[in-house]
C-alpha cells in the first residue's frame, strides 16, 4: 500500500479544551475488511472504505465519552497479509513516526496470517517507543453478524488510549494482549488465533482488565528512532530425519558466493539437537560460519528453549560456530536477524552476541531460562525467582 500523507497534522488537544485521547487507526486490509466479491466467484476480498463506513454508522460505542477520538486511514490498495513484507512494514513505521506527536496511540488493522511477523518487525523498527502500537484483526469479516472484529477493535482502541498505557508493540486478540515480538499464530479456525508461547500475556480482559505488571517493559529513555532497513538475506530450514546434507551444502556455497545468503536459521529437534553422527552436516555448518554466514539454532517445539550446551549434539553445534536463539519464536528470530543485519553497523560476531540479548523483550536471558532436565537442586534453586525482560 501507499501512504498519501492524508492524516491531519493537528497537535494533541492544542487549545481545543478536549480531554479525550486521540488514536490513529491504520488499516492495511485483512479478513476484517473482507466481503464476498461476485466478480471473483463469491470469494472473500477486501472492500475499500468498508471499515470507515462501518465505524461511522454502526459502532455507536465510539460515541461513548470514555472512548477516544478516532482517525481512520485505509491504505490503497488493501492487501491480504500474505502479500505484505518489509516495504509495507517500513511504510507503517514511517507513518507512525510522522504522526507520533499528534496521537496518543496507534492501532494497526491487518490480516492474521503475517500479523505476528509484522508486529515483531515493528517492535525492532520502533526504538524507544513511548506510546502503544496495537495490532488486531479478526477471524470473521466485519460484515458478518457474529464477527469477532467489533470486540477486537474496541479493546484495541481502549488499550491504545489508556491513562497508563502499555507502550509497546502488542497484539490484542480475543481476550489477550500479548507482546508483538513474542507472538505467533497458532490457530486458523478458532477465535484464539494468537499465543505467546514462552511469556504470559501482558494483560487479559474479562469483567475487568488484568495486567501482568512485572512483564511490562520499563518506559523508553530517549526519543523515538525509526529503523526502516531490513536485510532479508536469510534462509530458514526445518530439519527432518534423513535429510540430504548435500542440498544444504550446495545452498550455503551458492548463497555465500553470490552474496545472497548472510544468515541461516535451522529449526532443530527439541532443545536444539541435530544428528551429530552425520559428520558431513556438522562440517557443512562449520563451513558456513567460515564463509561469514550467521548460523542460528531454533527449536521446532512450540514451548521451550534451545539449550545447546546440555546434550553432546548441541555441543557439536557450538563448536561449529552455531548460535542459539534461546526461547525466541521463529518470527522473532528471523525479524531480529533482519533488523540487526539491516543496521549495517554491526559485524557478524556482534550480531551473534546480540541474539541472546533482550532488545525489545523478545528473548529470555540465558541466565533466567528454566534449568535443563536432570539438573541438580542447587541449579534449580540458583535460578528460582530470576526474570529478565
C-alpha positions as CSV (number, residue, x, y, z in Angstrom):
1,X,0.0,0.0,0.0
2,X,1.0,3.6,-0.4
3,X,0.7,6.5,2.0
4,X,-0.8,9.7,0.8
5,X,0.0,11.8,3.8
6,X,-3.7,12.4,4.3
7,X,-3.5,12.3,8.1
8,X,-4.4,15.6,9.8
9,X,-1.4,17.1,11.5
10,X,-3.2,18.5,14.5
11,X,-1.3,18.7,17.8
12,X,-2.8,16.8,20.7
13,X,-5.5,18.9,22.3
14,X,-4.0,22.1,21.0
15,X,-6.2,24.7,22.7
16,X,-9.4,22.7,21.9
17,X,-10.1,22.0,25.6
18,X,-10.7,18.4,24.8
19,X,-9.8,15.7,27.3
20,X,-10.5,12.7,25.1
21,X,-7.5,10.8,23.8
22,X,-6.8,10.6,20.1
23,X,-6.0,7.3,18.3
24,X,-4.9,6.7,14.7
25,X,-6.2,3.6,13.1
26,X,-4.0,2.3,10.2
27,X,-5.9,-0.3,8.1
28,X,-3.9,-2.4,5.6
29,X,-6.7,-4.9,4.9
30,X,-7.2,-8.5,6.0
31,X,-10.2,-10.6,6.9
32,X,-11.8,-7.8,8.9
33,X,-12.3,-5.7,5.8
34,X,-13.5,-8.5,3.5
35,X,-16.8,-9.4,1.9
36,X,-17.9,-11.8,-0.8
37,X,-16.9,-10.5,-4.2
38,X,-19.3,-11.5,-7.0
39,X,-16.7,-10.8,-9.7
40,X,-14.4,-13.4,-8.0
41,X,-17.0,-16.2,-7.7
42,X,-18.1,-15.1,-4.2
43,X,-14.6,-15.5,-2.6
44,X,-13.7,-13.1,0.1
45,X,-11.9,-9.9,-0.9
46,X,-11.0,-6.6,0.8
47,X,-13.6,-3.9,0.3
48,X,-12.2,-0.4,0.2
49,X,-13.9,2.1,2.5
50,X,-16.0,-0.6,4.3
51,X,-14.2,-0.1,7.6
52,X,-14.6,3.7,7.7
53,X,-18.3,3.4,6.8
54,X,-18.9,0.8,9.4
55,X,-17.2,2.7,12.2
56,X,-19.2,5.9,11.3
57,X,-22.6,4.3,11.1
58,X,-22.6,1.1,13.1
59,X,-20.2,1.5,16.0
60,X,-22.2,3.5,18.5
61,X,-19.6,2.6,21.1
62,X,-17.3,5.2,19.7
63,X,-19.7,7.9,20.8
64,X,-19.1,7.0,24.4
65,X,-17.2,9.7,26.2
66,X,-14.8,7.1,27.6
67,X,-13.7,6.1,24.1
68,X,-11.0,8.1,22.3
69,X,-11.4,10.2,19.2
70,X,-10.5,8.0,16.2
71,X,-9.0,8.9,12.9
72,X,-9.1,6.1,10.4
73,X,-6.8,5.7,7.4
74,X,-7.3,2.9,4.9
75,X,-4.3,2.2,2.7
76,X,-4.8,1.8,-1.1
77,X,-5.0,-0.9,-2.2
78,X,-6.0,-3.0,0.8
79,X,-3.8,-6.1,1.0
80,X,-4.0,-9.7,2.1
81,X,-1.4,-10.0,4.8
82,X,0.3,-12.8,2.8
83,X,1.3,-10.1,0.3
84,X,2.9,-7.9,3.0
85,X,6.6,-7.7,3.6
86,X,9.4,-5.4,4.7
87,X,8.4,-2.5,2.4
88,X,5.0,-2.4,3.9
89,X,6.4,-2.7,7.5
90,X,8.6,0.2,6.7
91,X,5.6,2.3,5.5
92,X,3.8,1.6,8.7
93,X,6.8,2.6,10.8
94,X,7.2,5.8,8.8
95,X,3.5,6.8,9.2
96,X,3.7,6.1,12.9
97,X,6.7,8.4,13.2
98,X,5.1,11.1,11.1
99,X,2.1,11.2,13.3
100,X,3.8,10.3,16.6
101,X,3.3,13.7,18.2
102,X,-0.4,14.0,17.1
103,X,-1.9,10.9,18.6
104,X,-1.9,9.2,22.0
105,X,-1.8,5.7,20.5
106,X,-1.9,3.7,17.3
107,X,-4.0,0.7,16.2
108,X,-2.9,-1.3,13.1
109,X,-5.6,-3.5,11.4
110,X,-4.4,-6.2,9.1
111,X,-4.8,-9.9,8.2
112,X,-3.8,-12.5,10.7
113,X,-1.5,-14.7,8.6
114,X,1.6,-12.5,8.9
115,X,0.4,-10.3,11.8
116,X,3.0,-11.8,14.2
117,X,5.8,-11.1,11.7
118,X,4.7,-7.5,11.2
119,X,4.2,-6.8,14.9
120,X,7.6,-8.4,15.6
121,X,9.3,-6.4,12.9
122,X,7.8,-3.1,14.1
123,X,9.0,-3.9,17.6
124,X,12.5,-3.7,16.4
125,X,11.9,-0.8,13.9
126,X,10.4,1.5,16.6
127,X,13.3,2.1,19.0
128,X,12.4,4.0,22.3
129,X,8.7,3.6,21.6
130,X,6.8,5.7,24.2
131,X,3.3,5.1,23.0
132,X,1.1,2.0,22.4
133,X,1.1,0.4,19.0
134,X,-1.6,-2.3,19.0
135,X,-2.2,-4.8,16.2
136,X,-5.5,-6.5,15.8
137,X,-7.8,-8.0,13.1
138,X,-10.4,-10.8,13.0
139,X,-11.1,-14.3,12.1
140,X,-14.6,-13.4,10.8
141,X,-15.2,-10.5,8.4
142,X,-16.7,-7.3,9.8
143,X,-19.8,-7.7,7.6
144,X,-20.8,-10.9,9.3
145,X,-23.3,-10.7,12.3
146,X,-21.2,-13.0,14.5
147,X,-17.9,-11.3,13.8
148,X,-15.1,-11.0,16.3
149,X,-13.9,-7.8,14.7
150,X,-16.0,-5.5,16.8
151,X,-14.7,-6.7,20.2
152,X,-11.1,-6.9,18.9
153,X,-11.2,-3.3,17.5
154,X,-12.9,-1.8,20.6
155,X,-10.5,-3.4,23.0
156,X,-7.5,-2.3,20.9
157,X,-8.8,1.3,20.9
158,X,-9.2,1.1,24.7
159,X,-5.7,-0.2,25.2
160,X,-4.3,2.4,22.9
161,X,-5.9,5.2,24.9
162,X,-5.5,4.2,28.5
163,X,-4.2,6.7,31.0
164,X,-1.5,4.3,32.0
165,X,-0.7,2.7,28.6
166,X,1.5,-0.3,27.8
167,X,3.9,1.5,25.5
168,X,5.0,-1.5,23.4
169,X,4.1,-3.0,20.1
170,X,1.5,-5.6,21.0
171,X,-1.3,-7.8,19.6
172,X,-4.8,-7.8,21.0
173,X,-6.9,-10.8,20.0
174,X,-10.0,-12.3,21.6
175,X,-9.2,-11.6,25.3
176,X,-5.4,-11.3,25.5
177,X,-2.9,-8.5,24.9
178,X,0.5,-10.1,24.1
179,X,3.9,-8.7,23.3
180,X,4.3,-8.4,19.5
181,X,7.8,-9.9,19.4
182,X,6.7,-12.9,21.5
183,X,3.6,-13.7,19.4
184,X,2.9,-16.4,16.9
185,X,-0.3,-17.5,15.1
186,X,-1.4,-20.9,16.4
187,X,-5.0,-21.5,15.1
188,X,-6.7,-20.9,11.8
189,X,-10.2,-22.0,12.9
190,X,-10.7,-20.6,16.4
191,X,-11.0,-17.1,17.8
192,X,-7.9,-17.7,20.0
193,X,-5.7,-17.2,16.9
194,X,-2.5,-16.0,18.6
195,X,-0.4,-17.1,21.5
196,X,2.7,-16.0,23.3
197,X,4.3,-19.5,24.0
198,X,7.1,-18.5,26.4
199,X,5.7,-15.4,28.0
200,X,2.4,-14.8,29.8
201,X,0.1,-12.2,28.2
202,X,0.8,-8.6,29.2
203,X,-2.9,-8.3,30.0
204,X,-6.2,-10.3,29.8
205,X,-9.7,-9.0,29.6
206,X,-12.9,-10.1,31.2
207,X,-15.1,-8.2,33.5
208,X,-12.0,-6.1,34.1
209,X,-8.6,-5.7,32.6
210,X,-5.9,-7.7,34.5
211,X,-2.2,-6.8,33.8
212,X,0.9,-8.8,34.5
213,X,2.7,-5.6,35.5
214,X,6.0,-7.4,36.2
215,X,6.3,-8.3,32.5
216,X,5.7,-4.8,31.1
217,X,8.9,-3.1,29.7
218,X,10.1,0.0,31.6
219,X,9.5,3.4,29.9
220,X,11.7,4.4,27.0
221,X,14.7,6.5,27.8
222,X,15.1,8.5,24.6
223,X,13.3,9.9,21.6
224,X,11.7,7.7,19.1
225,X,14.1,6.3,16.5
226,X,12.8,4.5,13.4
227,X,14.9,1.9,11.6
228,X,13.3,1.0,8.2
229,X,16.0,-1.1,6.6
230,X,15.6,-4.8,7.0
231,X,18.2,-7.1,5.3
232,X,16.3,-10.2,4.3
233,X,19.2,-12.3,3.0
234,X,18.4,-15.2,5.3
235,X,17.0,-18.7,4.9
236,X,15.0,-20.8,7.4
237,X,15.2,-24.6,7.2
238,X,13.2,-27.1,9.3
239,X,15.2,-30.3,9.7
240,X,13.5,-33.7,9.2
241,X,15.1,-37.0,9.8
242,X,17.1,-38.4,6.9
243,X,17.6,-35.1,5.1
244,X,20.3,-34.8,2.4
245,X,23.4,-32.8,3.6
246,X,24.5,-32.2,0.0
247,X,21.5,-29.9,-0.7
248,X,22.2,-27.8,2.3
249,X,25.9,-27.6,1.4
250,X,25.0,-26.5,-2.1
251,X,22.7,-23.7,-0.9
252,X,25.3,-22.4,1.5
253,X,28.1,-22.3,-1.1
254,X,25.9,-20.8,-3.7
255,X,24.5,-18.2,-1.3
256,X,27.9,-17.2,0.0
257,X,29.4,-17.0,-3.5
258,X,26.5,-14.8,-4.8
259,X,26.2,-12.7,-1.6
260,X,22.5,-13.6,-1.3
261,X,22.8,-15.5,2.0
262,X,24.0,-13.8,5.2
263,X,22.2,-15.9,7.8
264,X,20.8,-19.4,8.1
265,X,18.2,-20.3,10.7
266,X,17.9,-24.0,11.5
267,X,14.8,-25.3,13.2
268,X,16.3,-28.3,15.1
269,X,14.8,-31.0,17.3
270,X,14.0,-30.5,21.0
271,X,16.4,-28.3,22.8
272,X,18.5,-27.6,19.7
273,X,19.7,-31.1,18.8
274,X,20.8,-32.3,15.4
275,X,22.3,-35.6,14.2
276,X,25.9,-35.3,15.4
277,X,26.8,-38.7,13.9
278,X,26.4,-37.1,10.5
279,X,29.8,-35.5,10.4
280,X,29.2,-34.0,7.0
281,X,26.3,-32.0,8.4
282,X,28.4,-30.5,11.2
283,X,31.3,-29.8,8.8
284,X,28.7,-28.1,6.5
285,X,27.7,-25.7,9.3
286,X,31.3,-25.1,10.2
287,X,32.0,-24.2,6.6
288,X,29.0,-21.8,6.6
289,X,30.4,-19.9,9.6
290,X,33.8,-19.8,8.0
291,X,32.2,-18.2,4.9
292,X,30.8,-15.5,7.1
293,X,27.3,-16.8,7.3
294,X,25.5,-16.5,10.7
295,X,24.0,-19.8,11.6
296,X,21.3,-19.7,14.3
297,X,19.7,-22.7,16.0
298,X,16.0,-22.6,16.9
299,X,13.7,-25.2,18.2
300,X,10.8,-26.9,16.4
301,X,8.9,-27.0,19.7
302,X,6.1,-24.6,20.4
303,X,7.1,-24.1,24.0
304,X,10.6,-24.2,25.5
305,X,14.1,-23.1,24.6
306,X,17.3,-24.1,22.8
307,X,19.9,-25.4,25.3
308,X,22.9,-26.1,23.1
309,X,25.4,-27.0,25.8
310,X,23.2,-29.6,27.5
311,X,23.5,-32.5,25.1
312,X,26.5,-33.7,23.2
313,X,24.8,-33.0,19.9
314,X,24.3,-29.4,20.9
315,X,27.9,-29.0,21.9
316,X,29.0,-30.2,18.5
317,X,26.9,-27.4,17.0
318,X,28.5,-24.9,19.4
319,X,32.0,-26.0,18.2
320,X,30.9,-25.5,14.6
321,X,30.0,-21.8,15.5
322,X,26.2,-22.1,15.6
323,X,24.4,-19.5,17.8
324,X,21.4,-20.2,20.0
325,X,18.1,-18.3,19.7
326,X,17.1,-19.3,23.2
327,X,13.3,-19.2,23.5
328,X,12.5,-16.7,20.7
329,X,9.7,-17.5,18.3
330,X,10.7,-18.2,14.7
331,X,9.1,-14.8,13.8
332,X,11.3,-13.0,16.4
333,X,14.5,-14.9,15.3
334,X,14.0,-14.0,11.6
335,X,13.0,-10.4,12.2
336,X,15.7,-9.7,14.7
337,X,18.4,-11.0,12.3
338,X,16.9,-8.9,9.5
339,X,16.9,-5.8,11.7
340,X,20.4,-6.3,13.0
341,X,21.8,-7.0,9.6
342,X,19.9,-4.0,8.2
343,X,21.6,-1.6,10.6
344,X,24.9,-2.0,8.7
345,X,27.0,-1.0,11.7
346,X,27.4,-4.5,13.2
347,X,29.7,-7.3,12.3
348,X,28.6,-10.9,12.1
349,X,30.2,-11.7,15.5
350,X,28.4,-8.6,17.1
351,X,25.1,-9.8,15.7
352,X,25.7,-13.3,17.1
353,X,26.4,-11.8,20.5
354,X,23.1,-9.8,20.4
355,X,21.0,-12.8,19.5
356,X,20.6,-13.8,23.2
357,X,20.3,-10.2,24.4
358,X,16.8,-8.8,25.0
359,X,16.4,-5.7,23.0
360,X,12.6,-5.4,22.9
361,X,11.6,-8.2,25.4
362,X,11.8,-10.8,22.6
363,X,14.0,-13.3,24.4
364,X,14.7,-14.6,27.9
365,X,18.2,-14.0,29.1
366,X,20.3,-17.2,29.2
367,X,20.7,-16.9,33.0
368,X,16.9,-16.9,33.5
369,X,16.0,-19.8,31.3
370,X,14.5,-22.8,33.1
371,X,17.2,-25.3,34.2
372,X,17.7,-28.3,31.9
373,X,16.3,-31.7,32.6
374,X,18.0,-33.7,35.3
375,X,19.5,-30.6,36.8
376,X,20.6,-30.6,40.4
377,X,18.6,-29.0,43.2
378,X,21.4,-26.4,43.5
379,X,21.0,-25.4,39.8
380,X,17.2,-25.1,40.2
381,X,17.5,-23.1,43.4
382,X,20.1,-20.7,41.9
383,X,17.6,-19.7,39.1
384,X,14.5,-19.5,41.3
385,X,12.8,-16.1,41.1
386,X,15.1,-14.7,38.4
387,X,13.4,-13.0,35.5
388,X,14.7,-10.8,32.7
389,X,12.6,-8.8,30.3
